[in-house]
Amino acid sequence: MKKKMLSLVLAGAMMATVLTGCGSDGAASGTTTESETTESTDAAETAETTEAADTAEAADTAGAADAAGGTFKIGGIGPLTGGAAVYGVAAKNGSQIAVDEINAAGGINGMTVELNFQDDELDAEKSVNAYNVLKDWGAQVIDGSVTSACSIAVSEKTYQDKVFQLTPSGSAVECVQYDNAFRICFSDPNQGIASAQYIGENGLASKVAVIYDSSDVYSSGIYEKFAQEAANQPFEIVTAGAFTADNKTDFSVQLQQAKDAGAELVFLPIYYTEASLILTQADSMGFDVQFFGCDGLDGILGVENFDASLAEGVMLLTPFAADATDELTVNFVTEYNNRFGETPNQFAADGYDTIYTIKAAAEKAGITADMSNEEICAALSQAMTEISVDGLTGEGITWDASGEPSKAPKAVVIKDGAYAAM
Amino acid sequence: MKKMKAGRLSKTTKNDLITYGMVILAYIIVQIFVATGHVSSLIQGLLVPFCTYAIVAIALNLTVGILGELSLGHAGFMCVGAFTSAVFSLAFKQTMPGGPRFFIALLIGAATAALVGFLVGIPVLRLKGDYLAIVTLAFGEIIKNIINALYLGVDGNGLHFTMKDALSLNLAEDGVVLIKGAQGVTGTPNDSNFTVGVILILVTLFIVLNFIHSRTGRAVMAIRDNRIAAESIGINVTKYKLIAFTLSASLAGVAGVLYAHNLSTLNALPKNFGYNMSILILVFVVLGGIGNIRGSIIAAVLLTLLPEVLRGLSDYRMLIYAIVLIAMMIFNWSPNAIFFRKRMRQRLTGGGKSEKEEA
C-alpha cells in the first residue's frame, strides 16, 4: 500500500516536473524574444556599420559584421515523427548542414543564421501549430513544410501574417498559390508533363503502362498530368493500375495487366519502396520491360534486401542524384554521411538548397535582422524573381512571381549500380 | 425550473450551470488575454482545435457514458461532417457571404453525419454486446478510404463524381473540382473562429445536457443500466438507442465542420480521421470521466494542449506524452489514487466531513 502510494507520488512529481519544465520553457522563450528585441535595437543603433558592411561585401568582412549583424531566424516545419519522418528528417538535416556552412562562412549579410525545425507529424493541423510555435520563437522566414498538404495549410497562415515561405518539397500546385510562397522542387504537374514529353520526344515506347498510388497526393498528381500530356505525345497509355497505401505489397495484378496489354514501358510515379517491390515481382514473373520513374525513385539503390541489379536500366527524372560527381554534391554527400551516417536523398538536397536560396535572396534584398517580417517578406518575394541559384537540385535555378522554380529536369539511367546521366 | 424561480436550484441544474459557467468564463478570460496581447500565437492557433475536440468528446460521451455503447468510429463521423460541409462551402465560396454560408454548412455537416450515424445504427443497435464498436471501427476506415478515392466536381450541368481520377469527371470549362481524391479539399474558406467554436460548445452542451435530463435521456440511461428491466416497462430499446447514437453522430459532424473550416486543406489521413483519432477521442472521454460531460471538455483541452507544450522536448515529446497519459489515468481512476485524493482533500478542508465526488 505504502509502496503504491509512493509510486503515485513519484508519478505525480514526474508530471509536475514535466509541466513546470514546459512552463519555464515558455518563460525562457519569452525572455529570448525580449533579448531579441534589445538586440534588434542594438542593430538599429549600429545601422551605419551594418550598411558599411553591406557595401564592403558581407562575406569577406564576416568577423567584424558578426557582432553587429544579429541573428536571422529560419523556422523549419516537417514530419519528424511517424510514417513520413524520413522526408522531414532528411530535409531538416540537409537544412542544418547548409546553416552550419553559412555560419562558418560568416552568415547572411553578417547575420548568424539560426534554424529551428518543428515536427508536424504529417498533419495539417499540427503543421499550423508548429508554425505558431515558430512565430512565437521569432522566425523571420519559414522553410517548410516538407509535405504538400501541410505546406498548403501553413501558406494560408503565412499569407495572412505576411511571412516569407519557401517549401523544399511541397509539390502540389496550391503550395505556392500566394505570392509570399515559393518552392525548390518541381511541382507534381511539371514532373508529369516533363516525363510524358521525355518519353515521347525520345521515342522510348509506343505503349506505356502506369502503376500509381491513388491514395497518395504526389503520385496521383503526377499521373493525372502525365495522362493529360500523353494525349499530345506519340504514345498511348494502355493500362493504368492503381494501388492504395493500405495495399502496397503485391503488384502482380497490375504487372500482369501491363504485360497482357503489351506495354513496352512502365511509368512509375511512386516512391522507391514500392518501386523496388514492383521491380522484384516483375523480374520473378519474367516481365522484361523498361521502367521509368520520377524523383520518388531516387533512393531505390539503397533499399535493404533489394537486388540492385534488378534496377539496371531503370530511367528516372530526378533533380538530385547522390552519386553525381560535381564538387557541390560530393561535398554535401560526404558531410551528410559523416554527420548522419547515411546517404542523403532528394529531400535532404531540397532542404540544403532551400537555405542557400534564402541566403541568396536575403543577400540580394539586403535583409538585416532589424527588419520586420512584413518588410522581409516583401523584399524576399521581390528578390526571389531576380536571383539565380546553383544548387544540388539544379543549376541556374530561377523563379518567377508564381513561385515555381525553373530548372531543367535531369534524366538519369541506372547503369552498373550507379546513376548515370543520359 | 420551478425550483429555479424560487431561488433553490436542484443539484443537476447547479451542476449544469457550473459547466456552462466554466466554458463562458474560459472564453472571457481568453478574450481578455488575447485583447491585452498576452497569448502566444501557438495558443491562439489552438483555440479552435480545443473547441473541435471538446465538442467531439462531448458527442462521444453521449454514446459511451449515457448510452453505454462503445463507438470507435467518431473520427469517421467527424470526417463525414467535415467533407460534406467543406464541399458545400467551397462550392458557394464566391456566391454566398461568410456567415449564412457557415451556418448552412453546419446544418449540412450535422445532418449528413446524423444520417450516416442513423444508417450505421439501424442494424447494429438491435444487437446486444460490443457490435457497435466493431462496426463503427470498420465504418471509420471505410469512410476514410472512400473519400481518398472519390473525385467530385461541379460545373454548369451539376455535380459529377467518379472513383477513377480527376480527368474522368468530364467537367465543362467553368467546372471546379471539389474533392480531388487523396489530395482532398483545398481552399475551404476559414470561417471557424474561437467565438463560433465556443458558441457551438454551448449549443452542444445545451442539447446534450437537456437530452440527458429529458424523458428520452432517462429512458436511454435506463437501457444502459438494465436493458431487461427497461424492456419490461415498455421502453423501445432500439428506438432510444438510435436516437442517442444519431444525436451523438451529428454532434461529431458539427465538430468536423469546425475542423474543416479552420484549415484551408482537408485530407482524410489516418492521422486526423483514422482509427487513432477515434481512440484519442475515446481517451478524452475516459480520462475526463465516462458520463461526465464537464470532464470531457477539460480532458479534451488538456490533451490537445499537452503535445504542443511538450515541443521543447523535441524527439522525446511523444514518449513523455504517453507517460503523462498513463500517469493521469492512474491519478484519475486508480482506487488508491481516489482514496489518496479524498484523504488529502479532507486534510486540506480541516478533516471533518468527507465531500462527495461530483458525478
Interface residues (C-beta under 8 A of the other chain):
Chain A: M1 K4 M5 L8 A11 G12 M14 M15 V18 L19 G21 C22 D25 G26 L80 T81 G82 Q118 D119 E121 L122 D123 A124 E125 K126 V128 N129 A130 Y131 N132 V133 K135 D136 S148 A149 I152 A153 E156 K157 A172 E174 S214 S215 D216 V217 S220 G221 Y223 E224 A227 Q228 T244 D246
Chain B: S40 S41 L42 Q44 G45 L46 P49 N145 N148 A149 D165 A166 L167 G181 A182 Q183 G184 T186 G187 N190 Y259 N262 L263 S264 T265 L266 N267 L269 K271 N272 E308 V309 L310 R311 G312 L313 S314 D315 R317 M318 I320 I323 V324 A327 M328 I330 F331 S334 N336 A337 F340
